[in-house]
Amino acid sequence: MRVWIASLIFYGTVFTLCEVARFFVKKFISRKYPYPSELINEFIGTVQICAPMFDVNFVLGNYGLRGVLLEITFIEIINAFLLRDAIADPCPLMFGFIKNTISARRLFSILSVQFAAGYISYLIARQFWSMGIHPQHLEILHEECGADLTVTVIYGSLVEAVGCLAGKAAEVFLEERIINEKQLIVIRAVVAGTITILGIHLTGMYANPIVAWACTFNCGNVPYLAHFMVYWIAPLLAWHVADMVFQKEGHEKKE
């Protein structure tokens, strides 16, 4: 079996599990227990975002950057249609807390769910690999995870921040100019894939702290502080810069 077929089976498994879980939440939990159902949906959405990322190195090793571009574009398009009722990114939460729009209780409850989902995503990936659908899956089970951060902390922080900022800028730019929703989804997915391949050999180019944590935390010789500087502080600063820049532009256009 080819790697890309095994990858498609993995994506299909993850997306199917998430959709089935959402169905049960909506059917049996959401009406009676709205807040727990919100947390469960956050868990499901975070798994949906994190789990497929464990497959990226397989595609990169076998098909190079073009393969990763296609993979990320495909995943982003699927998530655009399937991901719902979840944030699946700590940055909006932490930024909202800083701006006093999100309470400390909500911040820590959802962050806790995201951390749990990130770890469960790792377990789901390992369980899938243990099935031996492709020989490389069995090989990686016996290997230690490697660090994606191959540059200095300052350089890596800059890469992640610029990647996150570029994604936000592209999002604002495209939404202002493209009316067709399907075209917007595809173009945004291609942009996300392009940003990823530009930084993947430097930091992994995650631009989402919880995905980076799930895939790289405690891997290689990267100190914990360096991990949080590159994958948490840098994207959060990028969110702050994006808010200042695009909010200012919005005010200028109104005037």
C-alpha positions in Angstrom: 0.0 0.0 0.0 1.2 3.5 -0.8 1.8 6.0 1.9 -0.8 8.5 0.5 -3.5 5.8 0.6 -2.6 5.0 4.2 -2.8 8.7 5.0 -6.2 9.0 3.5 -7.4 6.0 5.6 -6.0 7.8 8.7 -7.8 11.0 7.8 -11.0 9.2 7.1 -10.8 7.4 10.4 -10.2 10.6 12.4 -12.9 12.5 10.6 -15.4 9.7 10.9 -14.7 9.2 14.7 -15.2 13.0 15.2 -18.5 13.1 13.2 -19.9 10.1 15.1 -18.9 11.7 18.4 -20.6 14.9 17.5 -23.7 13.1 16.5 -23.9 11.4 19.9 -23.3 14.7 21.7 -26.0 16.4 19.8 -28.4 13.5 20.2 -28.0 12.7 23.9 -26.1 15.5 25.7 -26.4 19.0 24.2 -30.0 19.7 25.3 -29.7 18.5 28.9 -26.1 19.5 29.5 -25.2 22.5 27.4 -21.9 23.5 29.1 -20.5 19.9 29.2 -21.5 19.4 25.6 -19.6 22.6 24.7 -16.5 21.2 26.3 -16.9 17.8 24.6 -17.4 19.5 21.2 -14.2 21.4 21.9 -12.4 18.2 22.7 -13.7 16.6 19.5 -12.8 19.6 17.3 -9.3 19.8 18.8 -8.7 16.1 18.1 -9.9 16.7 14.5 -7.3 19.5 14.1 -4.4 17.8 15.9 -4.6 14.1 15.0 -4.1 14.4 11.2 -0.9 16.5 11.8 0.9 13.3 13.0 0.8 12.1 9.4 2.6 15.1 7.9 6.1 13.7 8.4 5.2 10.5 6.5 4.0 12.6 3.5 7.0 14.9 3.8 9.5 12.0 3.8 7.9 10.3 0.9 6.5 13.1 -1.3 8.4 16.2 -0.3 7.0 19.7 0.0 4.6 19.3 -2.8 3.0 16.4 -1.0 2.7 18.4 2.2 1.2 21.3 0.3 -1.5 19.0 -1.1 -2.0 17.3 2.2 -2.4 20.5 4.2 -4.7 22.0 1.5 -6.9 18.8 1.6 -7.1 18.8 5.4 -7.9 22.5 5.6 -10.7 22.1 3.1 -12.2 19.1 5.0 -12.0 21.0 8.3 -13.6 24.0 6.7 -16.7 21.9 6.1 -16.6 19.6 9.1 -15.1 21.6 12.0 -17.8 23.3 14.1 -18.6 24.1 17.7 -15.0 24.3 18.6 -12.1 26.8 18.7 -9.3 24.2 18.6 -6.7 27.0 19.0 -5.5 28.5 22.3 -4.6 31.9 20.8 -8.1 33.3 20.6 -8.8 32.2 24.1 -5.6 33.7 25.6 -6.0 36.9 23.5 -9.6 37.2 24.7 -8.5 36.7 28.3 -5.9 39.5 27.9 -8.6 41.8 26.5 -11.0 40.8 29.3 -13.6 39.3 26.9 -13.0 35.8 28.3 -13.1 34.8 31.9 -10.3 33.0 33.7 -12.6 30.0 34.3 -13.6 29.7 30.7 -9.9 30.1 29.6 -8.6 27.3 31.9 -11.5 25.0 31.3 -11.2 25.1 27.5 -7.4 25.0 27.6 -7.5 21.9 29.8 -9.8 20.3 27.3 -7.5 21.2 24.4 -4.5 19.8 26.2 -6.3 16.6 26.9 -7.5 16.4 23.2 -3.9 17.0 22.0 -2.6 14.1 24.1 -5.5 11.8 23.0 -4.7 12.7 19.4 -1.2 11.3 19.9 -2.7 8.1 21.3 -5.1 7.8 18.4 -2.2 8.2 16.0 -0.2 5.6 17.7 -3.1 3.2 17.9 -3.6 3.6 14.1 0.1 3.1 13.4 0.0 -0.1 15.5 -2.5 -1.6 13.0 0.4 -1.8 10.5 -1.5 -0.5 7.5 1.9 0.7 6.2 5.4 -0.6 7.3 6.5 2.9 8.1 3.8 3.1 10.7 5.3 0.2 12.6 8.8 1.6 12.3 7.8 4.9 13.9 6.4 3.2 16.9 9.9 2.2 17.9 11.5 5.6 17.3 11.7 8.5 19.6 10.0 11.6 18.3 12.3 14.3 16.9 12.1 18.0 17.4 10.8 20.1 14.5 12.7 23.2 15.8 15.9 23.2 13.8 16.9 26.9 14.3 17.5 29.2 17.3 14.7 30.1 19.6 14.6 33.7 18.3 14.6 32.7 14.7 12.0 30.0 15.3 9.8 32.4 17.2 10.0 34.8 14.3 9.1 32.1 11.8 6.0 31.0 13.8 4.9 34.6 14.5 5.3 35.6 10.8 3.5 32.4 9.7 0.6 33.1 12.1 0.5 36.8 11.1 0.6 35.9 7.4 -2.3 33.6 7.9 -4.4 36.3 9.6 -3.5 38.8 6.9 -4.4 36.5 4.1 -7.7 35.7 5.9 -8.6 39.4 6.1 -7.5 40.2 2.6 -9.4 37.3 1.0 -12.6 37.8 2.9 -12.7 41.4 1.7 -12.2 40.5 -1.9 -13.8 37.0 -2.5 -17.6 36.6 -2.1 -17.9 33.0 -3.2 -17.6 30.9 -0.1 -16.3 27.8 -1.8 -13.6 29.7 -3.6 -12.7 31.3 -0.3 -12.3 28.0 1.4 -10.1 26.6 -1.3 -7.8 29.6 -1.6 -7.5 29.9 2.2 -6.5 26.2 2.3 -3.9 26.7 -0.4 -2.5 29.7 1.5 -2.3 27.6 4.7 -0.5 24.9 2.9 1.9 27.4 1.3 2.7 28.9 4.7 3.3 25.5 6.2 5.8 24.4 3.6 7.7 27.7 3.8 8.5 27.0 7.5 8.2 23.3 7.9 12.0 22.6 7.9 12.6 25.4 10.4 9.9 24.9 13.1 7.3 22.6 11.6 5.3 25.7 11.0 2.3 24.9 13.2 0.9 28.4 13.9 -1.3 26.8 16.4 0.1 26.2 19.9 -2.0 23.1 20.8 -1.1 21.3 17.5 2.6 22.1 18.2 2.3 20.9 21.8 0.6 17.6 20.7 3.1 16.9 18.0 6.4 18.2 19.4 6.3 18.7 23.1 9.0 16.8 25.0 10.5 15.7 21.6 14.2 15.9 20.9 16.4 18.2 23.0 14.2 21.3 22.9 13.9 22.8 26.4 10.3 23.4 27.6 10.9 27.1 27.8 12.1 27.2 24.2 9.0 25.2 23.1 6.7 27.7 24.8 8.6 30.7 23.5 8.4 29.5 19.9 5.0 27.8 19.7 3.0 29.7 22.3 4.4 33.2 23.0 5.3 34.0 19.3 1.8 33.1 17.9 0.1 35.0 20.7 2.2 38.1 19.9 1.3 37.7 16.2 -2.4 37.7 17.2 -1.8 40.9 19.1 0.0 42.6 16.2 -2.7 41.4 13.8 -5.4 42.8 16.0 -3.7 46.2 16.1 -3.0 46.4 12.4 -6.3 45.1 11.0 -8.4 46.9 13.6 -6.7 50.1 12.7 -7.3 49.5 9.0 -11.0 48.8 9.7 -11.3 52.1 11.5 -9.6 54.0 8.7 -11.9 52.4 6.1 -15.0 53.4 8.1 -13.7 57.0 8.4 
